[in-house]
Amino acid sequence: MKTRINELVELLNRYADEYYCLDKPSVSDAEYDRLYRELVELERANPDQVLPHSPTHRVGGKILDGFEKFTHLYPLYSLQDAFSQEELEAFDQRVRKEFPQATYICELKIDGLSISLTYEAGRLVVGATRGDGSVGENITENLKRVKDIPLTLPEPLDITVRGECYMPKTSFERVNLERQEKGEPEFANPRNAAAGTLRQLDTGVVAKRGLSTFLYQEASPTDASSQSQVLAELDRLGFTTNRDYVLAGSMSEVWNFIEKVASKRNELPYEIDGIVIKVNDLAIQEELGFTVKAPRWAVAYKFPAEEKEAEILSVDWTVGRTGVVTPTANLTPVQLAGTTVSRATLHNVDYIAEKDIRIGDTVIVYKAGDIIPAVLRVVEGKRDQQEVMPIPTACPSCDSPLMHYEDEVALRCINPHCPSQIMNRLEHFASRDAMNIAGLGTSIVEKLFKTDLVKDVADIYKLSVDDLLQLEGFKEKSAEKLYQAIQASKENSAEKLLFGLGIRHVGSKASKILLEKFVSL
């Protein structure tokens, strides 16, 4: 019995890889279904013999309690963005200053969710999200339901690979139609749909939604000498790779590829938001190394953002954790990059003056980096009798006088007891990149502050479960969960704490550098 189960698992996994990854099925659908039914019956009769890499895991049916944290053995870095041909030329000059002979590989930037897959002896043991690059979430059970991810490899390798999990356009349309029919809110775009799906606790939902992947990196040490060889090796091992890439010897060749892809972008069966340009030679990659956040050997060119016209109805002024007062325009709603936008940043008072932006103006709105809605410029010829925008002289939170220093573009509240600054500092302290206190977001911070339970970051660690039960909407379970998250944050590294304090000019990189030098607080 055990031998037959092993045989069926190996056969079915091989057939699935041939079908989903290689597009070269060697058996008919009927034969696959017959063997699959046999395996299901054997596993049902012998539940203690079910293998962790059995293809029956693909169908879902498991409810998860949640996701455990997973520490990446090999950190995941984000990429430096470029938005123009000039920025790409600057990247090229930096590379060629050290390596004049460097060549590039240009790959499509898939608009999905970064994932990491770890195999031991050729079997998938962990699938995780990127998280903050060092620590992600273990979503192995959900990734097992993505049919083009191999559960086993053709060789007993220990390997970690990286890639993107995405929702194809056809799956996105189908899922949204189903949600519409059920009266559920639709997903704004395929990326949000993929991210929401991978965070499902019901693996059956994941199995039905039709996610796919493109793998592009071997994170563990590799024998390959170039990125193009890495892609070929991943392809050989049964992973799905995107073959729509080119090798380029110059930035003009890179730009030609960008323009070619941009012209057919809407015809692709999946969403992309740019092109990733990497140095192809892995030895040169190693020599160039990394900044604290990004590789020096790669850059992500982002396609120009979609632009729409909207009218500025009013302006809100809000105070951040460092006292900077930021203007945000309230707009007539417009559709941008798949979402409805009714608010957009105006950056600062100098920007408003430079662009001569006024309430009532018709303006061009776009999404900076396809994420943050921003006002680009006023539409000439559509202004009526709008007056120059009034600039506040007092803090909208504490009414203290605002300062506009000569060397700064921003208005600033310098009152250290300003309520908005304090609440924003508390929220920053609890954020993922700082102390990562899950559940301590904007609304909870406001409740803690307004009930006088917390006035500074030190007060967070004086909170008890009984204190949290005083907050509106909190029950025993939610109070205990937040309390435990606060206690767990005490185990963070010193640079996380230093960054969390929100000292001006001390970001995450500066915090790491300072702690490398001084070792302890």
Stockholm file with secondary structure:
# STOCKHOLM 1.0

chainA/1-521         MKTRINELVELLNRYADEYYCLDKPSVSDAEYDRLYRELVELERANPDQVLPHSPTHRVGGKILDGFEKFTHLYPLYSLQDAFSQEELEAFDQRVRKEFPQATYICELKIDGLSISLTYEAGRLVVGATRGDGSVGENITENLKRVKDIPLTLPEPLDITVRGECYMPKTSFERVNLERQEKGEPEFANPRNAAAGTLRQLDTGVVAKRGLSTFLYQEASPTDASSQSQVLAELDRLGFTTNRDYVLAGSMSEVWNFIEKVASKRNELPYEIDGIVIKVNDLAIQEELGFTVKAPRWAVAYKFPAEEKEAEILSVDWTVGRTGVVTPTANLTPVQLAGTTVSRATLHNVDYIAEKDIRIGDTVIVYKAGDIIPAVLRVVEGKRDQQEVMPIPTACPSCDSPLMHYEDEVALRCINPHCPSQIMNRLEHFASRDAMNIAGLGTSIVEKLFKTDLVKDVADIYKLSVDDLLQLEGFKEKSAEKLYQAIQASKENSAEKLLFGLGIRHVGSKASKILLEKFVSL
#=GR chainA/1-521 SS CHHHHHHHHHHHHHHHHHHHTSSCCSSCHHHHHHHHHHHHHHHHHCGGGCCTTCGGGGGCCCBCCCCCEEECSSCCCCCCEECSHHHHHHHHHHHHHHCTTCCEEEEEEESSEEEEEEEETTEEEEEEECTTSSEEEBCHHHHTTSTTSCSBCSSCCCEEEEEEEECCHHHHHHHHHHHHHTTCCCCSSHHHHHHHHHTCSBHHHHHHSCCEEEEEEECSCCSCSBHHHHHHHHHHTTCCCCCCCEEESSHHHHHHHHHHHHHHGGGSSSCEEEEEEEESBHHHHHHHCBCSSSBTTEEEEECCCCEEEEEEEEEEEEECTTSEEEEEEEEEEEEETTEEEEEEECCCHHHHHHHTCCTTCEEEEEEETTTEEEEEEECTTCCCSCCCCCCCSBCTTTCCBEECCTTCSSEEECCTTCHHHHHHHHHHHHSTTTTCCTTCCHHHHHHHHHTTSCSSHHHHTTCCHHHHTTSTTCCHHHHHHHHHHHHHGGGSCHHHHHHHTTCTTCCHHHHHHHHHHHCCC
#=GC SS_cons         CHHHHHHHHHHHHHHHHHHHTSSCCSSCHHHHHHHHHHHHHHHHHCGGGCCTTCGGGGGCCCBCCCCCEEECSSCCCCCCEECSHHHHHHHHHHHHHHCTTCCEEEEEEESSEEEEEEEETTEEEEEEECTTSSEEEBCHHHHTTSTTSCSBCSSCCCEEEEEEEECCHHHHHHHHHHHHHTTCCCCSSHHHHHHHHHTCSBHHHHHHSCCEEEEEEECSCCSCSBHHHHHHHHHHTTCCCCCCCEEESSHHHHHHHHHHHHHHGGGSSSCEEEEEEEESBHHHHHHHCBCSSSBTTEEEEECCCCEEEEEEEEEEEEECTTSEEEEEEEEEEEEETTEEEEEEECCCHHHHHHHTCCTTCEEEEEEETTTEEEEEEECTTCCCSCCCCCCCSBCTTTCCBEECCTTCSSEEECCTTCHHHHHHHHHHHHSTTTTCCTTCCHHHHHHHHHTTSCSSHHHHTTCCHHHHTTSTTCCHHHHHHHHHHHHHGGGSCHHHHHHHTTCTTCCHHHHHHHHHHHCCC
//
